[in-house]
Amino acid sequence: MKGVMRRSWRLTTLGAFVIALSLCLGSNAGMAQSRAHVYLLRGLLNIFSLGMDTLAEELSRRGVYATVHNHTEWQSLADQAAANYRAGKEGPIILIGHSLGADAVMEMAAYLGRKGIPVALVVPFDGTQSFAASENVGRVVNLTQREYAYMRRGPGFHGSLANVDVSSDPNIDHINIDKSPRLHARVISEVLAVVGSHRGEPPAVSANGTKPVQASAPANGGAPKPEAAPTTPAAPAKPGNGATNSSGATPAVDGGMPTIAVPERGTARLDSDAAAAPKPATHP
């Protein structure tokens, strides 16, 4: 009888240990499932934005989970992202898109905001119109060659905003902006900074040794401070779509308006999205 009781006690103890170990491993597994997710959206007809596929591959090689989709899927993707975020399966959320995909990531970010889901970073590549950055977004880096497609601060937005005008680079146009190795390096640096912060790692450093520049928002909620200016001389801008209008004036930097970056040059540093001198705005 005593032997039976000892065996029973041992089995009970072993069972309790197994249950506790299972709960512990299950908790750790749930924590491990939470990962950064980069959503990349292609533009028109799903064939003109293959730079998004290349960028996704470059991010995957660096250990970042990235998926590519058509811009028409943005709402269903947002619903999926919201569900995964609430379940602790993914986060931070990063959105990148080209052309109509650039428009879609701004809409997707705002839609997630209405669901109470934060978005760490949004990177539009040459969107077709201007959007307001929603209050749930931490940072917007708008890569554009269209003066009318600068992004602006929306109500409650307290993140950082940089409009990077690349119209002075004769090698970049709407069709190939999403494939630019220089801009890919910039975006990868921005993404790695977000992912590294989530993992508790030091800020990522790009291939040329620079760290992503974060625009600091002033206490009064106005426009962020200008980011570092490039040291290279100005190159002639392409007519009709540069950072200046026909009179040579650049858009203003004031409350509610974005920090406008000076045009990037072919030899400019990756952190060259600096603000130009304030002058009257010529676009909505």
C-alpha positions in Angstrom: 0.0 0.0 0.0 2.8 2.4 0.9 4.5 1.6 -2.5 1.3 2.4 -4.4 0.9 5.7 -2.5 4.5 6.7 -3.3 4.0 5.9 -7.0 0.8 7.9 -7.0 2.5 10.9 -5.3 5.3 10.7 -7.9 2.9 10.6 -10.8 0.9 13.5 -9.4 4.1 15.6 -8.9 5.3 14.7 -12.4 1.9 15.6 -13.9 1.9 19.0 -12.2 5.4 19.6 -13.5 4.5 18.7 -17.0 1.4 21.0 -16.9 3.5 23.9 -15.5 6.2 23.4 -18.2 3.5 23.3 -20.9 2.0 26.5 -19.7 5.4 28.2 -19.7 6.3 27.0 -23.1 3.0 28.0 -24.5 3.4 31.5 -23.1 6.9 31.8 -24.7 5.6 30.5 -28.0 2.8 33.1 -28.0 5.4 35.8 -27.3 7.6 34.4 -30.1 4.7 34.7 -32.6 4.6 38.5 -32.2 6.8 39.8 -35.0 7.1 42.9 -37.1 5.2 42.7 -40.4 6.0 44.9 -43.4 3.1 45.1 -45.9 4.2 46.2 -49.4 1.5 47.2 -51.9 1.9 47.3 -55.6 0.2 49.9 -57.9 -1.8 49.8 -61.1 -2.5 46.4 -62.7 -0.1 44.7 -60.2 2.7 44.8 -62.7 4.3 48.2 -62.6 5.6 48.1 -59.0 7.9 45.1 -58.9 10.3 47.1 -56.9 8.1 46.2 -54.0 8.9 42.6 -54.5 12.6 43.3 -54.6 12.4 45.4 -51.4 10.5 42.6 -49.7 13.3 40.2 -50.6 15.9 42.6 -49.3 14.0 42.9 -46.0 13.5 39.1 -45.8 17.3 38.6 -46.1 17.7 40.8 -43.1 15.3 38.8 -41.0 12.3 41.0 -41.4 8.9 39.4 -42.3 7.5 41.1 -45.4 4.7 40.3 -47.7 3.6 41.8 -51.1 0.0 42.5 -52.2 -2.1 44.4 -54.7 -3.2 47.8 -53.6 -6.9 46.7 -54.0 -6.5 44.4 -51.0 -5.6 47.1 -48.5 -8.9 46.9 -46.5 -8.9 43.1 -46.1 -5.2 43.3 -45.2 -5.9 45.9 -42.6 -8.6 43.7 -41.0 -6.2 40.8 -40.9 -3.4 43.0 -39.4 -5.8 44.3 -36.8 -6.8 40.8 -35.7 -3.2 39.6 -35.6 -2.1 42.6 -33.6 -4.9 42.2 -31.0 -4.0 38.5 -30.8 -0.3 39.4 -30.1 0.8 37.7 -33.3 2.3 40.7 -35.1 3.6 44.2 -34.4 4.9 46.7 -35.1 3.0 47.2 -38.4 4.9 48.8 -41.3 3.2 49.9 -44.6 5.1 50.6 -47.9 3.5 51.1 -51.3 4.1 52.5 -54.8 1.8 54.7 -56.9 -1.8 53.6 -56.2 -0.2 51.3 -53.6 1.3 54.5 -52.0 -2.2 56.0 -51.8 -3.5 52.7 -50.4 -1.0 52.5 -47.5 -2.0 56.0 -46.3 -5.7 54.9 -46.4 -4.8 51.6 -44.7 -3.0 53.4 -41.9 -6.0 55.7 -41.3 -8.4 52.7 -41.4 -6.2 50.9 -38.8 -6.3 54.1 -36.7 -10.1 53.9 -36.7 -9.7 50.4 -35.3 -7.3 51.6 -32.6 -4.3 49.9 -34.1 -0.9 51.7 -34.2 1.2 51.8 -37.3 4.9 52.3 -36.7 6.0 53.5 -40.2 4.4 54.4 -43.5 6.5 54.8 -46.7 4.7 55.9 -49.8 6.7 55.7 -53.1 5.3 58.5 -55.4 1.6 58.5 -54.5 -0.9 60.1 -56.8 -2.3 62.6 -54.2 -1.8 64.2 -50.8 -3.1 62.5 -47.7 -3.2 63.5 -44.0 -1.1 61.3 -41.7 -3.5 59.8 -39.1 -2.8 60.1 -35.3 -2.0 56.3 -34.9 1.1 56.6 -37.2 4.6 57.0 -35.7 6.5 58.1 -38.8 5.8 58.9 -42.4 8.6 59.0 -45.0 7.1 60.2 -48.3 9.3 59.6 -51.3 7.9 61.6 -54.1 8.6 63.5 -57.3 5.2 65.2 -57.3 4.8 68.5 -55.5 1.0 68.0 -55.1 1.6 64.6 -53.4 3.3 65.9 -50.3 1.8 64.3 -47.2 0.5 66.5 -44.4 -0.2 66.3 -40.7 -3.7 65.1 -39.8 -5.7 65.9 -36.6 -3.9 64.4 -33.6 -0.8 63.4 -35.5 2.2 63.7 -33.2 4.7 61.5 -35.2 7.5 62.5 -37.5 6.8 63.4 -41.1 9.4 63.8 -44.0 8.5 64.6 -47.6 11.5 63.6 -49.6 11.3 65.2 -53.0 13.5 63.3 -55.5 12.4 65.2 -58.6 15.8 66.7 -59.2 17.3 63.3 -59.9 17.0 62.8 -63.7 17.4 59.0 -63.2 14.2 58.7 -61.2 10.7 58.8 -62.6 7.3 57.4 -61.5 7.9 54.0 -63.2 11.2 53.3 -61.6 11.2 55.2 -58.3 10.1 52.0 -56.5 13.2 50.2 -57.9 15.9 52.8 -56.9 18.7 51.1 -54.9 19.4 54.4 -53.1 15.8 54.7 -51.9 15.7 51.0 -51.0 18.7 51.5 -48.8 17.0 54.5 -47.1 13.8 52.5 -46.6 15.6 49.4 -45.3 17.4 51.6 -42.8 14.1 53.1 -41.6 12.5 49.7 -41.3 15.4 48.2 -39.4 15.3 51.1 -37.0 11.7 50.3 -36.1 12.3 46.5 -35.9 15.4 47.0 -33.8 13.6 49.3 -31.4 10.9 46.6 -31.0 13.5 44.0 -30.3 15.5 46.3 -28.0 18.4 46.5 -30.4 20.6 49.5 -31.1 19.5 51.7 -34.0 20.2 50.1 -37.4 23.0 51.6 -39.5 22.7 51.7 -43.3 25.3 50.6 -45.7 26.9 54.0 -45.8 27.2 54.2 -42.0 24.2 56.6 -41.4 21.3 56.1 -39.0 17.7 57.0 -39.9 17.0 60.6 -39.0 14.0 61.1 -36.8 12.3 64.5 -37.1 11.5 65.8 -33.7 8.0 67.2 -33.0 7.8 70.4 -31.0 5.8 70.7 -27.9 3.3 73.0 -29.5 2.3 70.4 -32.1 3.6 72.3 -35.1 5.8 71.1 -37.9 8.8 69.0 -36.9 12.3 70.5 -37.0 14.1 70.3 -40.3 16.2 67.2 -40.8 19.9 67.3 -41.7 20.5 69.2 -45.0 22.6 67.6 -47.7 26.2 68.9 -48.2 26.2 68.4 -51.9 25.5 71.3 -54.3 22.1 71.7 -55.7 21.4 70.0 -59.1 19.1 71.5 -61.7 15.5 70.3 -61.1 13.4 68.6 -63.8 10.9 71.2 -65.1 7.3 71.1 -63.9 7.6 68.6 -61.0 10.4 69.7 -58.8 10.4 71.1 -55.2 9.9 74.6 -56.5 7.1 76.1 -58.5 7.4 78.2 -61.6 8.3 81.3 -59.5 11.0 79.4 -57.6 9.0 79.4 -54.3 9.0 76.3 -52.0 5.9 75.3 -50.0 5.6 76.7 -46.5 6.6 74.9 -43.2 4.0 75.9 -40.7 1.3 74.4 -38.4 -0.6 71.7 -40.2 1.7 71.6 -43.2 4.4 69.0 -43.7 8.1 69.5 -43.4 9.2 69.8 -47.0 12.4 68.2 -48.0 14.8 69.7 -50.4 15.2 67.6 -53.6 17.5 64.6 -53.2 20.5 64.6 -55.5 22.0 61.6 -57.2 25.0 61.9 -54.8 23.2 63.0 -51.7 23.4 61.1 -48.4 20.5 58.8 -47.4 19.5 61.1 -44.6 19.1 64.2 -46.7 15.3 64.8 -46.3 15.9 68.4 -44.9 13.3 71.1 -44.8 13.5 74.0 -47.3 13.1 77.7 -46.3 9.5 78.6 -45.6 7.6 80.3 -48.5 4.0 80.5 -49.5 2.4 77.1 -50.3 1.2 76.5 -53.9 -0.7 73.3 -53.4 -3.7 72.4 -51.3 
